[in-house]
Amino acid sequence: MTYPFCRPIPERQTVGSRSGTIWYVTSDVRTKQCTEPSFLADCRARLAFDLLANTWNAVVVWALRHGPRRPGELREQIGGISQKVLTETLRRLEFNGLVARHAYAGSPPRVEYELTALGRTLLDPIEAFGAWAFEHGDEVMDAQERTAGEGD
């Protein structure tokens, strides 16, 4: 079986934290196909999973899909996110090249955030994941309730 979605990140790059474990598949140099599963942190698939694993990353990316927004507009649109968490999320997304920050001089000064071209590439996967959640959310919640009930 081959796993074409995963290629190792070159050794000179450090990406994300080194904690946790996720499947990584090595690639066969001759065929350029991933053939052998192993547990390594330097997987491009892990990079993508880490980006979406944070509770707010996908939510903020989705909220920016229609164009630039000011932080206050994002907080109103999202709901349930504190200013501190929104700021941390925007900084993390900017660090990863998914969001661009634009500061404008004036009185008072203002800041807007918008998706970069790279950030826009996440919209389809986020939409697909949301569709999956809509279709299977009840099943997941039923399983959680069954499992929680077993502990009683």
N, C-alpha and C positions, 0 to 999 in steps of 0.2 A: 504494500500500500504506500502511496506517496502522499505527501503533505505539502502542496505548493504554496501554502499561505505563509510559511515560516522560513525565514532566512536568518542566520546569525548576524548580529550587529558586529561590525569590525572591532577588533580589540582596542583600538585607539579611542573609541567612543565610550563614554559612561552615560547610561540612560537610567533615570529613575532610581529608586532605592533597591538595595540588594536583599531586602527581606522577603520572606514568603517563597513559595515554590509554585511553578506553573509548568505545564507541559511545554517542552521545546523539542523540535525535531531537527536533527542534523541534516545537512544536505550532501548528496553524493556529488562530488566535484565533476565527475564525468557527465552525469545526466542533468545536473542542476536541479534535481528533484529531492525533496526531503524524504528520507526513507527510514531513519532509525530514531525512535523516540528516546529522549533522555531528559533529565531535569536540570536545566541551566537557566540562569536569569537573563542572559543576553539574547533574548529572542525578540524579533520584531513584533511577533504576535503579542508577546507580553507587554511591549510598549503600548500597543493599541488597547489592550485590556486594562492596563493601568490608567490610561486616559479616561476610559469610561467607567472605571470602578468607583471613582469618587462620586458621591451622591449628587453633587451639584454641577459637575462639569457638563454633562449632557443636557441638563435643564437649561443652563445658561447659554450653551451653544444653540439650542432650539429656540430660546427666547430672542436670540439675535438674528434669526433666519430672515426676517423681513427688512433688515437694515440697521443702521447705527442707532444706539440707544444710550441715554444718560443713565448713570447708576440708579437714580431715583425712579426712573421709568422701569428699569429692570426689576427693582424691588417690588413695585406695584404689580407688574405683570406676573412675576413668579409667585409672590406671596410665601410667607413662612421662612424666608431667608433673612438673616440679620445682616446689617451693614458690614460687619467684620467678616462674615463668611463670604458675602458677595465679593468684597474686596480681595480676599485671599483667592477665591475662585478665578476672578478676572486676571489676577497676577499670574496664577498658574497657567491659565489658558494662553496668556500673552507670552509667557516663558516658553511654552511649547509651540509657539507660532500659529496658534489657532485663532487668536483675537488680536486686533490692533487697537492701540489706545491713541486717541487724538485729543490733545489739550488745546484749548482756544483761549487766547488772552481776552480780557474784558473785565467788566465789573458787574457782577462777580465772574471770576474765571470759570469755565466749564470744561467738562471732559465727556467724551463720547467713546463708546466701544463698538467695534464692528467685526464681523467675521473676516478673516483673511481667505484667500483662495483655498488654502489648506484646510481651514476650519469648515468651509462650505462642503468639502469632500466628506465630512462626517454626517451631513444632514440625511442622506439616504440610509446609512446604517442605523442612525438614531430613529428614523421613521420606521424602519423595518422592526427594530427592537420594540418600539412602542406598539406597533400593530400586533406583534407576538404577545405582548403583555395584555393588550385589550382582548385578544382571543383566548388566552390561557390563564389570565389573572385569577379567575374564580377557581380553577383547578389548583393553582399554587396555594391560594389562601385556604382551600379545603385541606390540602396536604399539611399545611402548617397547623391548622386547627386539630387535625387527627394526631399529629405528632405531639403537640402540646397537651392534648387530652390523655395521651399514653403515660405522661409523667405524673398524673394524678393518682 
